[in-house]
Amino acid sequence: MRVRVASAGTGKTTSLVARFLTLIAEGEPLRRLAGVTFTRAAAAELRERVGAGLDEILAEGTYLGGLAVAPDGSEERFEEARRELGGATLSTIHGFMATGLRL
């Protein structure tokens, strides 16, 4: 588990997206990752930015000019993550805990 705490505009979301993409590049499926935020708006933005990051890395092979890089042969991992995005655990703390209780 990694926690990122910082004030607004410092790059927390960009850092999280880069970490998600790096883990996916290393073979970790998106369905095994979780991104937890305080607000629904932040969770929606995180989901949107992860999707945009996946699109960018699939189109260009990198995210934000090299913040995350798709190694050769990893395209299928990113395509799978793109398909899984709708059901990915990118939610608020309350949503995450509710999911845990349901499981």
C-alpha positions as CSV (number, residue, x, y, z in Angstrom):
1,M,0.0,0.0,0.0
2,R,1.2,3.5,-0.8
3,V,-0.4,6.7,0.4
4,R,0.0,10.0,-1.3
5,V,-0.9,13.1,0.8
6,A,-0.3,16.6,-0.6
7,S,-2.0,19.8,-1.3
8,A,-4.0,20.6,-4.4
9,G,-2.2,20.9,-7.7
10,T,1.0,19.0,-6.7
11,G,0.6,16.1,-9.1
12,K,-1.0,13.4,-6.9
13,T,-3.3,12.1,-9.6
14,T,-0.5,12.2,-12.2
15,S,1.7,10.2,-9.9
16,L,-1.1,7.7,-9.2
17,V,-1.8,7.2,-13.0
18,A,1.9,6.7,-13.7
19,R,2.1,4.1,-10.9
20,F,-0.9,2.3,-12.2
21,L,0.6,2.2,-15.7
22,T,4.0,1.0,-14.4
23,L,2.3,-1.8,-12.5
24,I,0.3,-2.8,-15.5
25,A,3.5,-2.8,-17.6
26,E,5.1,-5.1,-15.0
27,G,2.2,-7.5,-15.5
28,E,-0.2,-6.6,-12.7
29,P,-3.8,-6.7,-13.9
30,L,-5.9,-3.5,-13.3
31,R,-8.5,-5.7,-11.6
32,R,-5.9,-6.3,-8.8
33,L,-5.2,-2.6,-8.2
34,A,-7.2,-0.1,-6.2
35,G,-7.2,3.7,-6.2
36,V,-9.0,5.2,-3.2
37,T,-9.9,8.9,-2.9
38,F,-12.0,11.1,-0.6
39,T,-14.6,12.5,-3.1
40,R,-16.7,11.1,-5.9
41,A,-15.4,13.9,-8.1
42,A,-11.7,12.8,-7.4
43,A,-12.6,9.2,-8.0
44,A,-14.2,10.0,-11.4
45,E,-11.2,12.1,-12.4
46,L,-8.9,9.3,-11.4
47,R,-10.9,6.9,-13.6
48,E,-10.9,9.3,-16.5
49,R,-7.1,10.0,-16.2
50,V,-6.3,6.3,-15.9
51,G,-8.3,5.8,-19.1
52,A,-6.6,8.6,-20.9
53,G,-3.2,7.3,-19.7
54,L,-4.0,3.8,-21.1
55,D,-5.1,5.4,-24.4
56,E,-1.9,7.4,-24.5
57,I,0.4,4.5,-23.8
58,L,-1.4,2.3,-26.3
59,A,-1.1,5.0,-29.0
60,E,2.4,6.3,-28.3
61,G,4.1,3.7,-26.1
62,T,4.7,6.2,-23.3
63,Y,2.8,8.3,-20.8
64,L,3.7,12.0,-20.5
65,G,6.9,11.7,-22.4
66,G,8.3,8.8,-20.5
67,L,6.8,9.0,-17.0
68,A,5.6,5.5,-17.7
69,V,6.8,3.3,-20.7
70,A,5.2,0.3,-22.3
71,P,7.9,-2.4,-22.7
72,D,8.0,-4.4,-25.9
73,G,5.2,-7.0,-26.0
74,S,3.1,-5.4,-23.3
75,E,0.3,-4.0,-25.5
76,E,-2.0,-6.8,-24.6
77,R,-1.7,-5.9,-20.9
78,F,-2.7,-2.4,-21.6
79,E,-5.6,-3.4,-23.9
80,E,-6.8,-5.7,-21.1
81,A,-6.6,-2.9,-18.6
82,R,-8.6,-0.7,-20.9
83,R,-11.3,-3.3,-21.1
84,E,-11.3,-3.6,-17.3
85,L,-11.5,0.1,-16.6
86,G,-15.2,0.3,-16.1
87,G,-15.1,-2.3,-13.3
88,A,-11.8,-1.2,-11.8
89,T,-11.6,-0.3,-8.1
90,L,-11.2,3.5,-8.4
91,S,-13.5,4.8,-5.8
92,T,-14.0,6.8,-2.6
93,I,-13.1,5.4,0.8
94,H,-16.7,4.7,1.5
95,G,-17.1,2.9,-1.9
96,F,-14.0,0.8,-1.3
97,M,-15.1,-0.2,2.2
98,A,-18.6,-1.1,0.9
99,T,-17.0,-3.3,-1.8
100,G,-14.9,-5.0,0.9
101,L,-18.0,-5.6,3.0
102,R,-19.8,-7.1,0.0
103,L,-16.9,-9.5,-0.6
